[in-house]
Amino acid sequence: DAHHKAIGSISGPNGVTSKADWDAVNAALGRVIASVPETTVMDVYNSVSAITDPGVPAYMKSLVNGADAEKAYAGFLEFKDVVKQNQVVSVGPAAIVPSGDKIGAAAKKLSDASYPFLKEVDWLSDIYIKPLPGVTPQQALKAVDKTLIMGAAMDGNLLKAAAEAHHKAIGSIDGKGVTSAADYEAVNAAIGRTVASVPTSMTMDVYNAWAGLLNGAVPNKMISMVNPLDANAAAKAFYEFKDVVRASQR
């Protein structure tokens, strides 16, 4: 919610939010970080550090006033210490994963039909880290905002279950970037349940926001990288899954 509000107050050529909304975002981030153990936070810090070029900090500092950057960093370190003093020492309970529901059954059907196609995709391609052609940061931010609104409205337990399903699926990824069939099914079920926990109007807001940014060349390019018949079969299965989710949607 804080990020959504901050996006709404962005102005000026550099895309800066209001001071009040900047304060609210920092407070919100501090509180969520304090809600997990320090070890979890350091796991994230160390993982990101390991893939970050050591020259990045100096380069970023060169783009701004160095003295202002140092002052901001000193303020951040003080803030970090306060967060650490208020941090929990143990993780919370795992999410409760529903079972025997229609979305779970539909996810199995979708997964069985689309897993062969999933294995055809080149998940090691760098195409997935390329920016969407012709899309400005401001345009993308509007779509991100719609996504944030939808995420904030989702059932908290189901959202946590989805994160846990994705974590488990990442753990079973093979050398070609493909997760196991069981974990793929669990991820599909988790996503379906989170989407069903928000109104259809919110889902369509997100869909329309991103669809409005997507150049027609993008889906054509993605289709050209796989067997189109298998892609169409997977899409058909997805549409059937979508109908089940929508029928369960509040």
N, C-alpha and C positions, 0 to 999 in steps of 0.2 A: 504494500500500500504506500509506503514512504517513497519508494522508487517511482511508482506511478504518479504520485503527486509532484515529485521533483521534475519529472519529465514534462509535466504540464506547465511548469514555471520557467522552462528554458527560454532564454532570449539572447539577443546579441549575436555578433558574427562568430564568436567562439563557442556558442552553445552552452552557456553557463546557467545553472539553475539558481534559484533565489537563495539568499543566506539562510533563511529559516528552513527551507527544504533541504539544504545541504546539511544543516545541523541534525535534522530529523533522520536523514539517511545514515549519517555516521552513528547516531545513537542506536538505530535499528540494527545496523551491522554489528556494533559492539555487543548488543544484547544476544543476538543469535550466536555469535562466536563464544560468548560466555556460557552458553547453554550446552556446550560440548567440552570434553576434557582437553587440556592443553596438548596431550599427545596426539589427538586427532587433528588439531590445528597445525601442529608442527609437521605431521605427515603431509598435509597439503603444502605447507611452505617449502618443505624439502623437495617434494615432487616437482613443484613448479620451478624451484631454483635449479634443479638438475637439468631442465630443458631450456633454461634461459641463458643466452649468451652473456658472459660477464661484462661485455661492453655496453649492454643495454642501459643500465642506470646512468652512466656518464653521458651517453648519447641523449637520453631524455632530459637530463639536467641542462644540457647545452641548448635546448630549445626554449628555455625559460630563463628568468632572472635567477642566477645561482643562489643569491642570498635569500630570496623568497623561498626557493626550494629547500634550503637548509632549515629555515625557520619552520616550514610546514612539516618537515621530517622530524624535527625535534618535538613538535606538537603531537605528531603521530606516536612517537615513542612514549610520551607521557600518557597518552590515551591507552596505548597497549598495556601499560603497567596497571592501569585502573581496571581494564577488562580482565587481565590475568588474576587480579586480586578477588574478582567476583566470579571466577570460573568454577564450574562444577568439576567434581573429581571422577565421576563415573558416567558412562553412557546410559541413556534411557532405555526402556524396553523396546524390543523389536516390534514392528508393526503387526497388526492382526490381518492376515491375508484371507479374504473370503474364499469359500469353496462351494462347489455344487451350484453355482449361479449360471444364468444363461450366457453372461459375457465370458465366463471361463470356458464353457463348452464351445462358444463361437470362436474364441481365441485358438483353441486346439484345431478347429476346422481350418481357420485361416493359416495357421502355422504349418499344418501338414501340406496344404496346397501351395504355399509360397516358399517353403524352406529350400526346395531344389533351385528356385530362382535366386534366392538369397546367396547360395553358394556360387552362382555364376558371376556375381558382382565383384569388380575389382576394388575391394575395400582399402587397398594400399595405395590407391591413386591419390595424387595431390589435388584432384579436382574439388574435393570436399572442403578444402581450406581456402579456396579461391573466393573472392567477393562476388556477389551477384552482379552480373553485367549491367551497367547503367544505373545502379542504385546508389544514391547518396547516403551518407551516415544519417542525415536528418530523416530521410524517408524510411530507412531501416528502423530507426528508433521508434517511429510511430507504430510499426508492426510489432516491435518488441514490447511496447507499452500495452497493446491489446493482449499479448501473451501473458504479461505480468498480471493483468487484471483477471484473466482466466485462472492463472495459477493460484492467485490469492484467494479465489473463491472455492477452490477444490477442497474436498474432504481431507483434513490433515493426516489421518491415519492412512488413507489410500495413497496420498502423495508420498508419504514415507515408505509405504510398501513398494511403490514404483521405483523410488530411488534404490531401495535394497535389491529389487529385481535386476535393475541395470548394473549395480555393483557386482552381483553374482554372475551376470552374463558377461561382463568384462573379464571376469576371472576364468571363463572357459573359452575365450577366444583363441583360435588356432593360428598357425603361421600365415594363413591367408586372410586373417581378420574376421573370421566367421565364428560366432558363438555356437554353443551346442543347441540341438533342436529343443531340448527341454527348457533351456534358459530363454530361448527365443519365444517359446510359447508363453512363458511366465511374464516376459516383458510385454508382449501383446495384450495379455489379460490385464496386467497392471495399468497400462495406458488406457485401455477401454474403460476400466472402472473409474479412473480419475476423470476422464472426459464425461462419463455418465453422471458424475457428481456435480456438474455445473449445468446451467440452462443451455439449451440448444443455441439461443441467441448469442451467448458468449463464444461458443465454439465457432459459429459462423463469422463472428467479428474477427477472430483470429485467422480463419481460413481466408476471408475476403481481404484482410490486410496484407497477408503474404502473397496471395494470388495476384493482387494488384501490382506487386513489385516484380513479379516473375516474368522475365522476357521469354517469349515463346520458343526461343532457341534453346533454352535450358532443358525442358523435357525432351526435346528432339535429340539433343546431345546425349542425354542420359540413356535414352532408348537405343541409340546407336552403339552403345558400349556393351549391350547384352543381346540375348536372343529375344526379339520382340514378341514372339508367340508366348514365351514363358513369362515375359513382363505383363502381357495382357491377361494371362491366366491368374497371375498374382494380384493384379488390379481387380479382377472380377471377384476374387475371394475377399479382397479388402472391402469392396463395396457391400458385400453380404454381411461382413463383420460390422461395418458402419451402421447398417440398418438395425442390427441387434442392439448395438450401443445406444442408438437414438431412441429405440423403443423403451430402453431402460432409463433414459435421461429425465431428470426432473425439470 
